[in-house]
Amino acid sequence: MQNTQYTWNQIISTLPNPHFLQTYEWGQVKAAYGWIPFYAVWTDDGKFHVFRSTDNWSLKPENCQMACLILKKQILSRGFSARLSILYAPKGPLLNWSNESLRNRALNDLQAFAKKQGAVFLKIDPDVVQGRGIPDLEEDSADKSGLAAKAQLTRQGWLYSSDQIQFRNTVLIDLFASEEEMLARMKPKTRYNVRLSERKGVVVRVGDINDLPMLYKMYAETSVRDGFVIRDEKYYMTVWKLFMQNQSLTSKSQPLAFPLIAEVENIPVAAIFLFMFAGRAYYVYGMSSNLHREKMPTYLLQWEAIKRARSSGCSIYDLWGAPEVFDESDSMWGVYRFKEGLGGQVIRTLGAYDFAPAKLWYKLYTNIMPRVLDVMRLRGKEKTKQGIST
């Protein structure tokens, strides 16, 4: 493993709200699919550095105040518009968003960078908390510094994006509590289903590279059954293998992932992928078969994930997604009710904002791309169905 990824990951792991989508590994995943990763760092001497590679860095984590993995993709390859690109900083930039001076510095430099790159837009979606709890309920509380950051983005011309790549809201489980306390925080039905699954003979094991083809097939079956779109098998193999290669590492500054597989009589019936980075764990991919659903294997999987994340030194378990609107009309409602039962807290974040130097191109792009994506999703669903039927 190269020292370059250690350097970048060490830098971002020391900053507020580090995220695995800002890691060196995630940049390499996207590089395999036509994106160019840029590594941007703001140092305490007032300088803004942007690197195409992290080779031969002399930067030290203690001198870095902010950082951002920025992904670039050309949208057209010929003609007058060949220079046009789109930029995306997944879950970035990383900084203390309550510090107005740092916000000013980061946003101004990012806007200048977007213009220099000829970008149609630059999209950011940092984990800037806007509030906690479900809106309009007693537990709802706003975050003043997060609201100030949102107001500043609006003043500087950033637009709330019609294309939200990541979930704006999520559910977090506090892992500082004891196992007894975490079980007590669960909804009674959830706690019952965890115990039921154990009594019915469901066993959870850690998977390895050899399990990946089976897991993709199960994921494809889940997507067809539940009506969501997934990518092709090669993409997930790239993600899973890149992050699984770090399983032997014990440093919190290096990301890792592994599958947890629920089995009944040695037959896999459900699985999740658990990602970890900088003291935070993430539930990213979940899959299940139609076998033994009455034995509630997904509940035991989540309990095992909670315990493993806690024993690995993580302080937070991110359940990766909650509804945009907290009622039954939202497509995430059923999944949210399952996550809610695990005893976490709803966190509402800023969401994605776009800075558009090329306003005409941005208008054209945002009008046309949703239609293109709808066609691609339909084709993707059909391709997935065909793949699992052969």
Buried (B, 14 or more C-beta within 10 A) or exposed (E): EEEBBBBBBBBBBBBBBBBBBBBBBBBBBBEEEEBBBBBBBBBEEEEBEBBEEBEEBEBEBEBBBBBBBBBBBBBEEEEEBEEBBBBBBBBBBBBBBBBEEBBEBBBEBBBEBBEEBBBBBBBBBBBBBBBBBBBEEEEEEEBEBBBBBBEBBEEBBBBBBEBEEBBBBBBBBBBEBEEEEBBEBBBEEBBEBBBBBBEBEBBBBEBEEEBBEBBBBBBBBBBBEEEEBBEEBEBBBBBBEBBBBBEEEEEBBBBBBBBBBBBBEEEBBBBBBBBBBBBBBBBBBBBBBEEBEEBBBBBBBBBBBBBBBBEBEBBBBBBBBBBBEBEEEBEBBEBBEBBBBBBBBBBBBBBBBBBBBBEEBBEEBBEEBEEEEEEEEEEBBEEBBEBBEE
